[in-house]
Amino acid sequence: MRVGAMIFLGCAPVSRRIRERERSWWPLRAGATTDVLEEVRRPLPCADGVVHLDVEGYCIATTWLHPGDVEPPTDAPLDIGPRTEPAQPVFSDYWRHNRGAAPLGYQPVTVQIVPTALAADGPFRMPVLVASERTDAAVPGRLEITAPPGWTVDPPGRMFRLAPGAHLEQDVTVTPDPHAAPGRYFVAAGITDEAGQVHEDVVMVDFAGPGPTKHVQEHAGDFGTADPATAAPALAIETATRKARIARRGAPATADGSDILTVELTADALRVPRGARRHLGVRLRNEAASEVRGQAQLLSPYETWPITAPWTQGFAVPPGSSAELAFVVDAPSWFRPGTYWALVKVTSFGRRFYSEAIPLEVLP
């Protein structure tokens, strides 16, 4: 495959002369300086697929680069970038995490549980929807229902094949473990897309302990009406837990006790000398009675993005347990010293939690 020529615009925002090395995804076979109209070309040194260019201080340069001939693999499709999110599974109602754009792949097939929260003291019915927005082809897959250990689900899953624009509705009966203690549990419905990305929706179950068979739904929608006398507590619980939480050091839990997670940074400040690496830890505590999954994102000013990693990472915390995640701050010797800030945003099952912001200082 022959790749055409391309233009690169570069500048040197310093007062001294520097040497630039220009690379591409394909090895370069030639390069030249030129003007914006490509009327004049002066050859540049090119070795081992890299073009070298000397740029004067505060100079804007235009270069003409010629990639070599590349034969793409014939036994597999060529991916130009990642096809799945780094944190799996992906929460279907991603907008409730205040995360901006849709996940990679844009969710052509979605899964949803109605309602999002309920209170129960025995078996309950859980309507699950799977819908396809594909217009070009049918979509095969499998719906999987995941419940806490000891709980039973009927049916635990089913195969499906959705025509373009079609959807399916599956009623699932969930029976809590007869020996389960009262507490907050989660039941999930998940599907896997063609890229291998897992999408799931979750219903929060406030389990009161063994008793008569009944349940309370927050939003019944098209699946029936909830009892107005008993639906209000579940609605209040869900409304409270959707609010963003900001943890305070020494008192990470909120006053109403509705959080499923507490989030706390392990340091009051982070100071990183240039040329050194430090770790910023965040401690998660699961206050629920079943596993909590989600992702943690490091938030900091744009200038610090080149020295912080990873931007996001997934986690799974068992019930009543704690877990600690670490983000790396690696300040190279050329990085400008200064005082910035950093905090960690944690999202899980449609809820958002923020740590307290701390100073992030890069020392000379």
C-alpha positions, 0 to 999 in steps of 0.5 A, a space after each residue: 500500500 502506497 501512502 501519499 505525502 503529508 504536511 506537518 506544521 511545527 514551531 519552536 516556542 523558545 529563543 534558541 535553535 533546536 533540532 526536531 525529530 519527526 516521526 509517523 505511524 509509518 516509517 518515513 522515507 524522505 522529508 523536506 522543508 517547504 512553504 505553505 504552497 509547497 512551491 519550494 522544497 529543500 531536502 532534510 536528513 532522513 535516517 531509520 524512518 525519522 526526519 531531522 529538522 533544525 528550527 530557529 527560535 520562535 520559528 514556524 516551519 512547514 515540512 513535507 514528509 513522505 512515508 514509505 510503502 507499508 503492507 497492511 496485515 491481510 489476516 486481521 482488520 486494522 484497528 486505528 485505536 482502542 475499541 473499548 474503554 479501559 475500565 470494564 464493565 461500562 455503565 449503560 446510563 453513562 450520562 449519570 456519571 457526568 462523564 461527557 461523551 458516550 463510551 467508545 463504540 457509542 453503544 449501538 446496543 443498550 441494556 436497561 433495568 427498570 426501576 433503578 432502585 427498589 426496596 424488597 423483603 422477598 422475591 421481586 420482579 425485575 424488567 430488563 430491556 435490550 434495544 438495538 439502534 443498528 440500522 444495517 444488520 441484526 445483532 446477536 448476543 447474550 443477556 447475563 443477569 448477575 446477583 449477589 452470592 446466594 441469590 437466585 435469578 430466573 432466568 439467569 440469562 438468554 440468547 437474543 438476536 435483534 433485528 435493526 431497530 428492534 428490542 426485547 423485554 425480559 422479566 426476571 425474578 430475583 430471589 434473595 438469599 434466605 440467610 442474607 442480612 439486611 442491607 443494600 445490594 445490587 443486581 446487574 444486567 449485562 451484554 457484550 458488544 462486538 468489540 468485546 466491551 461489556 455494558 451493564 445496568 444495575 438496580 439498587 435493592 434495599 433488602 429488609 430481610 426475610 418476610 412476605 413476598 412484596 417489593 417496591 419500585 421507584 419508577 414503574 414506567 410501562 411495567 405497572 404502578 408502584 404503591 404510592 404509600 411505600 414508593 416514597 422511601 425508595 425514591 428518596 433513597 435513590 434521589 439522595 444517592 444520585 447526588 455528587 459526594 465530596 469526601 472530607 478527610 477524617 469524615 468521608 461519609 455523608 450525614 444521611 448515610 446513603 453513600 455506597 462508597 467513601 472516597 479519601 486521598 491518602 495524602 494532604 498534598 503531593 510534592 514531586 521534584 523534577 526528574 522524580 516519580 510519586 504516587 497519589 493514592 485513593 482509598 475506597 471503602 464499600 459500605 454496601 452489602 454486595 460488590 461495588 464496581 466503577 471507575 476512578 478518574 484523576 482530575 487535574 489542570 490541563 498542564 499536568 496531563 503529560 505527567 499524570 497516569 492513568 487518566 482512568 482505571 476500573 475497580 471492584 470492591 467486595 462488600 464491607 471491604 476497602 481497596 486502594 488505587 494509585 495514580 502516578 505523577 512522573 515529572 521530567 526534568 524539563 517540566 515547569 515547576 509550579 503548584 497545581 491541584 488534583 482530585 479523584 472522581 469516582 463513579 459507580 452504578 450511576 453515582 458520583 463521588 469526589 475526593 477533596 482537592 489537594 495541592 500538586 506541587 512540582 519542585 525545581 
